[in-house]
Each structure stands twice: as C-alpha cells, then as structure tokens.
Amino acid sequence: MPAKSTTSDRRKSPRERTTNPEMASFEKTTSSTEFWNIASSLLAIRLAVFYFGLTFLTGCILGYIRLEILIPALQLSQPRAELFEMPLMLVAIVFWARFLIAQCKIPSFALLRLVIGLLALVFMLSAEFLGGLILYEEGLRERIWTGDKTSGTAFAASLLLFGLMPWILSLTEKEVVKPDQILHRN
C-alpha cells in the first residue's frame, strides 16, 4: 500500500520527493542546447534525404533518357553518353541545392550546409553502391577498374560537387550567418 504524503512531502519539489532512481533519471531536464543539437541534427538529416532524393530522381530520369533515347539515336558509346549527360546533371545539382536552400530557408551557416551536403553524399554513395551490386553482372569492382577513366573521373567530380554544393552556395551569398546568430534571427 502506498504511503500517504505528508505535509513535509508536499513542500518538497518533485525531484526531492522521488525515491526511485529510474524516475529520478527520467525527471532530469535537458538543457536547451542539447535540444537544439538534436533538433538541428534531425533537420540536417531530413534536408539531406530531401536533397539526395530530388537529385537521385533527376539522375534516374536523365539516365533513362540517355539509355533509351540518346545512345540509340546518336549511336554513342556508354562513356560518351555519360559525358554528354554530365552537364545536365551538374545543372540539376545546382538547381536542387538552390531550391532546397530557398524553399526550406536554410540559414547561410556554412557548417550546417556542409553537413547537409555530406550526408546527402553518403546517401548517394550508398545508393550508387547498392545499385552497382544489383545491376552490374560483372560486379562493381570490375565496373570501376575496367570502366572508362574519363567518365569515371567526371562522375567522381560530380559526386564531390554534389556533396559540397550547399556549402558552395553559402559562400556565394551576401549575408553569412554566424553560429550564435541562428537562434536570434527575426
């Protein structure tokens, strides 16, 4: 049977009344800094997934056009068709990075944008790796080592630009936000 609360118990704060150590750890309050760290991490992950998804979908559409229309119509080899597609993909990368920044109103805080871009790059590399394992019969290792070096280098450079593009756009903006100004903006 639970003990009756006495007058002296009512005067104590809820933290002082707790005798169960598990409840005491539950009742600890987190600081606002910890909350904002968690919230900004989740925001960065969500924005990175959004940026990755838009760019990956664009790449899939451009890849389909390359394979089904461009190669048969112009009688191009696979590496030349990939090089032909590369400028369109770079325009799409810049477009989607700028769209994400404008629509989601991401502050021009360089570290936040760098984290968003690098997380999206990790997602893109994971998708490319898994797609390579599933789609290429000769294996991903053979595709990398025996493939065309020019288109492979251009692909690696475009992936690097994809990961850095949100950060690069923050360098081109006039107003740069410092970390302590993020919470104090109007």
N, C-alpha and C positions, 0 to 999 in steps of 0.2 A: 504494500500500500504506500503511495507516495506521501512524503512528509508534507505537513502543512507549512505554508510560507508564513513566516513571522514578520512582525513589523520591521525588524532589523534587515530581513532579506529584501523587503520591498524598497528600502532605501539604497540598497546596493545596485550598481549598474548591472546590466545583463551579463557583462563579461565577468564580473566578480561572482555572480550567482551560479555560473556554470561550473559544475564539478566534473563533468565528463570531458576527458582530454580530446576526444574526437570532435565534440561540439565546439570546444574552445578553438581548435584549429579552423573549423568552419566559419566561426564568427569573426575571424581576423579580417580586417578590411584591407583591400588592396589600394595602393596609392593611385592617384590619377595618372602618374607617369606610367605605371605598369598597364593600366587600362588603355592609354593611348598607344603604347608599344604594341599591345595585342591588336587593337583596332587598326592601326596603320599596317601591321603585318597582314592581316586578313584583307584589307583593302588592296594592298600591293599584289597579293596572290590573285584576288578576283580580277583586277585590272590586267594582270599578266595573262591570265587564262583568256580574257576577252580579246586582248591584242593578238595572242597566239591563234585563237580560233578564227578571227577575221582574216589574218594573213594566211593561215593554212588553207582555209576555204578558197581564198583567191588563188593560191598556188595550185590547188586541185583543179580549179576551173581552167586556169591557164595551161596546166599540164594536159588536160583533156583536149583542149583546142590544139595544142602542139602535136599530140599523138594522132588525133583523128582528122585534123584538117591541114595543119602546116606541113607535116612530114610527107603525106601523100601528094598534096597539091604542088609543093615546090621541090619534091624529090631530095629533101635534105637528109643528111645523116643525123643520128640521135644527138651527138655532141654539138653539131652546128645548130640544130633546132633549139637545144638548151641555151646556147649563147644568144640566139635570136630572141628567146623568151626573157632573158635576164634583165634587160632594161625595163620591160613592163613590170616585172616582179619588184624591181627596185622602186619604181614609181608607186606601186601598191604598198610597199613597206612604209615609204614616207607618208603616203596618204592615210593609212590606217593608224600610224603613230600620231599624226597630227589630229586626226578625227578623235582618237581616244583622249588626247590631251584637251581638246576643245570641248567635247561633249561631257566629259567627266570632271572638267575644271580642275585638273591636276595642277597643284602649285609648281612653280618653277624651282623646286628644291631638287638639286642635282642628284643627291643620293637616293631619294625616293624614285626618281625616274630611272636611275641606273639599276636599282633593284627590280623594278617592273620589267625593264628590258632584259635583264639577265635571267630572271625567272621565266619569261616568255621564251628565251633562247633555250633554256633547259627543257621546257615543254616541247619546243620544235625539234631539238636534237633527239629527244625520246621518241617522238612520232616518226622522225626520219629513220631512226634505228629500227624501231618495230616494223615500220613499213618495208624497210630493206630486208629484214628477216623473213617477212611473209611473202613479198612479191618477187624477189630475185631468186631464181632457181639455183644459180651458180654460187650464191652466198654473198653476203655483204662484203666480206674480206676481198673476194675476187673482184667485185664491182669497184671497190675503192682502189685496189692496187693495179688492176689492168684497165681501168677506165681512162678516158681522155683527161690528160693533165690540165689542159686549158679550161675546159668546162668545170672540172673539179675544183680548180683554184678559184674560178669565178663564183662557184656555188659556195665555197668556204667564205669568200669575201662578203657575199650577200648575207650569209648567216651572221657573220660578225657585225655587219651594218644593221641587220635586224635587231640584234641584241642591244646595240648601242644607240639606236635611232631616238628613243625617247630622251635620252641624256643629251644627244647632239642637238636636238630641238630646244632643250633648255638652255644650251649655250648661245643659241641664236636669238633668244627672246630678250627684250629690253629690260624687263623687270625681273630681277633674280631675288628669290625669297631665301632668307637665312633660316636655319632650323628653329630658332627661338621666335620667329615671326609667324610660323604656321598656325599656332593656336590663337594668335592675337590679331588676325586679319579681320576686316569688316565683313 
